[in-house]
Amino acid sequence: MKRSRLPLLITVFVLIFFYLPILVLVINSFNASRFGSTWEGFSLRWYQRLWHEREIWLALENSLIIGVSATVLSVVLGTTAAFALHRYQSRLQRIHYTLIYTPLVVPEILMGISLLLFFSAIGLELGLFTIFLAHVTFCISFVALVVLGRLQDFDFSIVEAAQDLGANWWAACWKVLLPLLAPGIVAGGLLAFTLSIDDFVISFFVAGPGSTTLPIRIYSMIKHGSPPLINALSSILLLLTFLSVWLSQRLTTET
């Protein structure tokens, strides 16, 4: 019986639908024309102009500060949460699972509004610190799930063997457990950093004066009309995102 080609055609159509706009954006970032409607030749002028845009670099600095700090705290809390979920089984852990999974299924706009209302209710001034707290709330879940997947295939008899050879619990964790879990932890950290750098919706709600992140700055540039610079900047972010995701997948599948 001849196999149908319909699934293949649908897959190709979906891939074209998703990636063709991205390809057009990358191509237009090298277009000498100020407007993307016509091609006026290959040029790097828009990448060169990025070096002279001070507001973009300030927004990038804010994004990096928030991304790195939120990633570090998310890795610590997410790894601890994953270890607790895997090691201890009880009815209370079902609530723990719910708390971990909830940020993954709640719409970002709802999460942003709820965090804004919470920060306003406790009188916390909006700024970089509130963006940092907001990013930690959803980055923890992604780190926990990645590390939990690594723990499901982990053989704890190695830790028990280290303890039989004289190592205490902390020494076994530091010299045996953590090095073996390092690929999963780093993969979760890279995923958290990528999500933090790219986040717009939640950051838009909890950002204050002087705390503009790079996605918010790009949104402002779209409103005021700077398509060539946006194309160049988006291409660079796209490259960095793909590299981070690729490295995260490599570390996750590493044995």
Disulfide bonds with the S-S distance in Angstrom:
none
